[in-house]
Amino acid sequence: MDDSTYHLVTLGCPKNEVDSDKISGLLAHEGMKPTEQIQNADLIVVNTCAFVEEARQQSIDTILELADSRREGARLVVTGCMAERYGNELSEALPEVDGIAGFGVPVTLSSRPKTSTEEIPVFDLLNLPRPKAERPWAYVKIAEGCDRSCGFCAIPTFRGPQRSRSIDSILNEITELSVREVVLVAQDLASFGRDQGKGERNIVPLVEQAAQLVDRVRLLYLYPSDLNEKLIDAVLGTGVPYFDLSLQHVSRPLLRRMRRWGDGERFSQQIDRIREKNPEAVFRSNFIVGYPGETEEDHELLLEFLDKAQIDWCGFFPYSPEQGTYSETLSDTVDTPIILERLSELTEIQDRITARNRDNLIGKELEVLVDEVGVGRSWREAPEIDGIVNISRELPVGEIASVIVSGATGPDLETHATF
């Protein structure tokens, strides 16, 4: 058994965090132990992101920084999206790296070097076991890949077509994690199970069964075209009426250029329908700003939609051209100063909406899951991306406690405990 140490750095989305957990489990199986100190590590693993240019640059900067910081003799291995998408280029451009491993992470990630004749076994990260969660909540990846062809997204080209796990394997993982909340993640959650032979989606039975195992089930994220009544009712039935909808824009012509479904009117109708069922439902979405062909009229439509829809949480991202995508072939690019101006306008409006919605909670009693000392979340906040609830430091981590909201600062809430 290998008694050496490893240091693992995770970049990118929640799906990468799940992969890193499984890499940790694989390395632990080899007898390796984690260390927080880079200088003490025999092996350094960087799980990279390649979604947009900014993420790729962060990955490169992190790799170079770790290469400079490691002790003599330590191995540096790069895995994740960049390794899968740009493996050959990375090998040539980064001689500092000792190994490039795509999504089939080999057991030879360990510090033991591979011999020239040794065959590297490949493991399926999606179905590898993972260690027990260290937090009272956990991401659970239910599928890999995507069958959609959104004009701006290169993920299907390197993550491959959708590949769903079995419901039993997911439920077993949830049980073994021993957490109070699970956050289901995939590139296309609502299509879960459609690739398993019968062409039927199984997201509803999965959500319903998962809700029997934990206090909270949360979904990140859902395509609006697949948000039918059964799925809405299933989400509401969990007691976590939180809807993360992948909208991207509201202009119908622009969405067609994105190769996406919908428009602002349809999205508003969906949101209104959910609020009729549960007036306290909370919404999150993301929008691309400056997609090729976005006009001032398109931008005004998005501003108007935000004002009308009053979505609780929003992220706005400047368009990033991705190699091999449909959008890369489009003309009518939007100048960077215009994109930045539009981002500023959208953020200003959304910050006001979020702050007002948080102010409306002052004086109300909330049930919060204590994520860490002094920090909790109600069902209204997804971990790591939304605001937090500041709570008494005396509340035990992992407990679900009742608190009274006493104040709000932007997205975050101040509280005092109830007795």
C-alpha positions in Angstrom: 0.0 0.0 0.0 1.1 3.5 -0.7 1.5 5.6 2.4 2.3 8.9 0.6 0.2 12.1 0.7 -1.8 14.1 -1.8 -3.2 17.6 -2.2 -6.3 18.0 -4.3 -7.4 21.3 -5.8 -10.9 21.6 -7.3 -11.9 24.3 -9.8 -15.2 24.9 -11.5 -18.8 23.7 -10.9 -20.4 21.4 -8.3 -20.1 18.5 -10.7 -16.3 18.8 -10.4 -16.6 18.8 -6.6 -18.3 15.4 -6.9 -15.6 14.1 -9.1 -13.0 15.3 -6.7 -14.7 13.5 -3.8 -14.5 10.3 -5.9 -10.8 10.9 -6.7 -10.2 11.3 -3.0 -11.9 8.0 -2.4 -9.8 6.4 -5.1 -6.6 7.7 -3.6 -7.6 6.7 -0.1 -8.2 3.2 -1.5 -4.6 3.2 -2.6 -3.5 4.1 0.9 -2.8 7.8 0.3 -3.6 10.5 2.9 -4.7 14.0 2.2 -2.7 17.1 3.3 -3.7 20.7 3.2 0.0 21.7 2.9 1.2 21.7 -0.7 4.9 21.4 0.5 4.0 18.1 2.3 2.3 16.5 -0.7 3.9 13.7 -2.7 1.1 14.1 -5.3 -0.8 17.3 -6.3 -4.0 16.8 -8.4 -5.7 19.8 -10.1 -9.3 19.1 -11.1 -9.7 21.8 -13.8 -12.6 23.6 -15.4 -12.8 24.5 -19.1 -16.3 26.0 -19.5 -15.3 29.5 -20.4 -12.0 31.4 -21.1 -11.9 32.9 -17.6 -12.2 29.4 -16.1 -9.5 28.0 -18.3 -7.1 30.9 -17.4 -7.7 30.3 -13.7 -6.9 26.6 -14.2 -3.6 27.4 -16.0 -2.7 30.0 -13.3 -3.4 27.4 -10.6 -1.4 24.7 -12.3 1.7 27.0 -12.7 1.4 28.3 -9.1 1.3 24.8 -7.7 4.2 23.7 -9.9 6.3 26.5 -8.4 5.1 25.7 -4.8 5.5 21.9 -4.7 8.5 20.3 -3.0 11.2 18.5 -5.0 10.1 15.1 -6.2 6.3 15.8 -5.9 4.2 14.8 -8.9 1.7 17.2 -10.4 -1.3 15.6 -12.3 -4.0 17.6 -14.1 -7.5 16.1 -14.5 -11.0 17.4 -15.2 -12.4 19.3 -18.2 -9.2 20.9 -19.4 -7.4 17.6 -19.3 -10.2 15.9 -21.3 -10.6 18.7 -23.8 -7.0 19.9 -24.3 -5.0 16.9 -23.2 -2.4 16.9 -26.0 -2.0 20.7 -26.0 -1.6 20.8 -22.2 1.1 18.1 -22.4 3.1 20.3 -24.9 2.4 23.7 -23.3 2.9 22.6 -19.6 6.2 20.6 -19.2 5.8 21.3 -15.5 3.0 18.7 -15.4 3.8 15.1 -14.8 0.5 13.6 -16.0 -2.7 14.5 -17.8 -5.7 12.4 -16.9 -9.1 12.9 -18.4 -12.4 11.8 -16.8 -11.2 8.2 -16.6 -8.9 8.9 -13.8 -6.2 6.2 -13.5 -5.2 4.5 -10.3 -1.6 5.6 -11.2 -2.5 9.1 -10.0 -0.6 7.9 -6.9 3.1 8.9 -6.4 4.2 5.5 -7.8 5.5 6.2 -11.3 4.2 4.1 -14.2 6.7 1.8 -15.9 7.0 1.9 -19.7 5.2 -1.4 -20.1 2.4 -0.8 -17.5 -1.1 -0.6 -18.7 -3.0 2.3 -17.0 -6.5 1.1 -15.8 -9.3 3.6 -16.3 -12.0 4.1 -13.8 -15.5 5.5 -14.3 -15.8 8.5 -12.0 -19.5 8.7 -12.3 -20.0 5.4 -10.6 -17.1 5.3 -8.2 -17.9 5.3 -4.5 -17.1 8.4 -2.5 -16.1 9.1 1.1 -18.7 10.1 3.8 -19.5 13.8 3.5 -17.6 16.2 5.8 -20.4 18.7 5.6 -24.1 18.3 6.5 -25.0 18.7 2.8 -23.5 17.2 -0.4 -23.7 17.5 -4.1 -24.8 14.2 -5.8 -24.1 13.8 -9.5 -26.9 11.8 -11.1 -25.8 11.8 -14.8 -22.8 12.8 -16.9 -22.8 14.5 -20.3 -25.5 16.2 -22.3 -27.5 15.5 -25.5 -28.4 19.1 -26.1 -26.7 21.4 -28.7 -26.9 24.9 -27.2 -25.1 27.3 -29.4 -22.7 28.6 -26.8 -21.7 25.4 -25.0 -18.9 23.0 -25.8 -19.5 20.6 -22.9 -21.1 17.8 -25.0 -18.0 17.7 -27.2 -15.8 16.6 -24.3 -18.3 15.3 -21.6 -20.1 13.2 -24.2 -23.7 12.2 -24.5 -25.9 11.9 -21.4 -25.3 8.9 -19.3 -27.6 8.5 -16.3 -26.9 6.5 -13.2 -29.4 4.0 -11.8 -31.8 5.3 -9.2 -30.6 2.6 -6.7 -27.0 3.7 -7.0 -27.9 7.3 -6.4 -30.1 6.4 -3.4 -27.3 4.2 -2.0 -24.8 7.1 -2.3 -27.2 9.5 -0.5 -27.6 7.0 2.3 -23.8 6.5 2.7 -23.1 10.2 2.6 -25.1 10.6 5.8 -26.2 14.3 5.3 -29.2 16.4 6.0 -29.4 17.9 2.4 -28.5 16.7 -1.0 -28.1 18.9 -4.1 -28.8 16.9 -7.2 -26.6 18.0 -10.1 -26.1 17.1 -13.8 -25.7 18.9 -17.0 -29.4 18.2 -17.8 -31.2 17.1 -14.7 -34.7 17.0 -16.0 -33.6 14.5 -18.8 -32.3 12.0 -16.2 -33.1 8.5 -17.3 -34.0 9.2 -20.8 -30.9 7.5 -22.1 -31.6 4.2 -20.3 -33.5 2.4 -23.0 -37.1 3.4 -22.8 -36.7 7.1 -23.5 -38.5 8.0 -20.3 -37.4 10.6 -17.8 -37.0 9.3 -14.2 -36.3 12.6 -12.4 -39.6 12.7 -10.6 -39.4 9.2 -9.0 -35.8 10.0 -8.1 -36.7 13.2 -6.4 -39.6 11.6 -4.6 -37.4 8.7 -3.3 -34.5 10.9 -2.4 -36.8 13.1 -0.3 -37.5 10.0 1.9 -33.9 9.8 2.9 -32.9 13.4 3.7 -34.5 16.5 5.1 -33.9 18.5 2.0 -33.5 17.7 -1.7 -32.5 20.5 -4.1 -32.1 20.5 -7.9 -29.4 22.5 -9.8 -30.5 23.2 -12.5 -33.5 22.6 -14.8 -34.1 23.4 -18.4 -37.4 25.4 -18.7 -38.6 23.3 -21.6 -38.7 20.2 -19.4 -40.4 21.9 -16.4 -43.8 20.0 -16.5 -46.5 19.8 -13.9 -45.3 16.5 -12.5 -41.8 17.8 -11.9 -43.1 21.1 -10.4 -45.2 19.1 -8.0 -42.3 16.8 -7.1 -40.1 19.7 -6.3 -42.8 21.4 -4.2 -43.5 18.1 -2.5 -39.9 17.9 -1.1 -40.5 21.0 1.1 -37.8 22.8 -0.8 -39.7 25.0 -3.3 -36.4 26.2 -4.9 -36.3 26.4 -8.7 -33.0 26.9 -10.5 -34.0 27.5 -14.1 -31.5 27.7 -16.9 -33.0 30.6 -18.9 -29.9 32.3 -20.5 -32.0 35.1 -22.0 -35.6 36.2 -22.7 -35.4 37.5 -26.3 -37.0 34.9 -28.5 -34.9 35.7 -31.6 -31.7 35.6 -29.5 -32.7 32.4 -27.8 -33.1 30.8 -31.3 -29.6 31.9 -32.1 -28.5 30.2 -28.9 -30.4 27.1 -30.0 -32.6 27.3 -26.9 -36.3 27.1 -26.2 -38.6 29.7 -24.8 -39.0 33.5 -24.4 -39.7 35.9 -21.6 -43.5 35.4 -21.8 -43.3 31.6 -21.5 -40.8 31.9 -18.6 -43.0 34.4 -16.8 -46.0 32.0 -17.2 -44.0 29.2 -15.7 -42.9 31.3 -12.7 -46.4 32.6 -12.2 -47.8 29.0 -12.3 -45.3 27.9 -9.6 -46.1 30.9 -7.4 -49.8 30.1 -7.7 -49.0 26.6 -6.3 -46.6 28.0 -3.6 -46.3 31.8 -3.2 -43.1 31.3 -1.2 -41.3 29.6 -4.0 -37.8 30.9 -4.7 -36.1 31.2 -8.1 -32.6 31.3 -9.4 -31.3 31.7 -13.0 -28.3 32.6 -15.1 -28.2 34.9 -18.1 -25.6 35.3 -20.9 -24.8 38.9 -21.7 -23.4 40.0 -25.1 -24.2 36.8 -27.1 -23.6 37.5 -30.8 -26.5 39.5 -32.2 -27.8 40.8 -28.9 -29.4 44.1 -29.6 -30.2 47.0 -27.3 -33.8 45.9 -27.7 -32.9 42.4 -26.5 -31.2 43.9 -23.5 -34.2 46.0 -22.6 -36.4 42.9 -22.8 -34.1 41.3 -20.2 -34.2 44.3 -17.9 -38.0 44.4 -18.1 -38.2 40.7 -17.4 -36.1 41.0 -14.3 -38.3 43.8 -13.0 -41.4 41.8 -13.6 -40.3 38.3 -12.6 -38.6 39.4 -9.4 -36.3 36.4 -9.4 -34.6 35.9 -6.1 -31.1 35.0 -7.3 -29.4 35.7 -10.7 -26.0 35.3 -12.2 -24.9 37.3 -15.3 -22.0 36.2 -17.4 -20.3 37.8 -20.4 -20.5 35.8 -23.5 -17.3 33.7 -24.1 -16.7 32.3 -27.6 -16.0 28.5 -27.4 -14.0 26.6 -30.0 -16.2 24.2 -32.0 -19.6 25.7 -30.9 -22.2 27.1 -33.3 -21.9 30.6 -31.7 -18.3 30.8 -32.8 -19.5 31.0 -36.4 -21.9 33.9 -35.8 -21.3 37.5 -36.8 -22.6 40.6 -35.1 -20.4 40.3 -32.1 -21.0 42.7 -29.2 -18.2 45.0 -28.2 -16.7 44.5 -24.8 -17.5 48.0 -23.4 -21.2 47.4 -24.3 -21.2 44.0 -22.6 -19.7 45.5 -19.5 -22.3 48.3 -19.5 -25.1 45.8 -19.8 -23.7 43.7 -17.1 -23.6 46.7 -14.8 -27.2 47.6 -15.5 -28.5 44.1 -14.9 -26.5 43.6 -11.8 -27.7 46.9 -10.3 -31.4 45.9 -10.9 -30.9 42.4 -9.6 -29.0 43.5 -6.4 -32.0 45.7 -5.5 -34.5 42.8 -6.1 -32.4 40.4 -4.0 -31.9 42.9 -1.2 -35.7 43.7 -1.1 -36.6 40.1 -1.0 -34.2 39.5 1.8 -35.5 42.6 3.7 -39.0 41.1 3.5 -37.9 38.2 5.6 -37.0 40.4 8.6 -39.1 39.3 11.6 -39.9 35.9 10.2 -39.0 32.6 11.7 -36.8 30.3 9.6 -35.5 26.8 9.9 -31.8 26.7 9.0 -29.4 23.9 8.5 -26.2 24.7 10.3 -23.5 24.3 7.6 -20.6 25.5 9.8 -20.0 27.3 13.0 -22.0 30.6 12.8 -23.4 30.0 9.3 -26.6 28.4 8.2 -29.1 28.2 5.3 -32.8 28.0 5.0 -34.3 26.2 2.0 -34.2 29.6 0.2 -30.4 29.5 -0.2 -28.4 26.9 -2.2 -25.0 26.2 -0.8 -22.0 28.2 -2.1 -23.9 30.3 -4.7 -26.6 32.2 -2.7 -26.6 34.3 0.4 -26.1 32.9 3.9 -27.9 33.1 7.2 -25.6 34.3 10.1 -26.5 32.4 13.2 -25.4 31.9 16.8 -22.0 30.2 17.0 -23.5 28.0 19.7 -25.7 26.1 17.3 -24.2 22.7 16.5 -23.1 22.0 12.9 -25.5 19.6 11.2 -28.5 20.7 13.3 -31.7 22.1 11.9 -32.5 25.1 14.1 -35.3 27.7 14.3 -34.1 31.3 14.1 -35.7 34.8 13.9 -34.5 37.1 11.1 -33.4 40.3 12.7 -31.7 42.1 9.8 -30.4 41.8 6.2 -27.3 43.0 4.5 -27.6 42.5 0.8 -28.0 38.8 0.2 -27.2 37.8 3.8 -29.4 37.6 6.8 -28.8 38.3 10.5 -30.7 36.2 13.1 -31.2 35.3 16.7 -32.1 31.8 17.9 -35.5 30.9 19.2 -35.8 28.9 22.5 
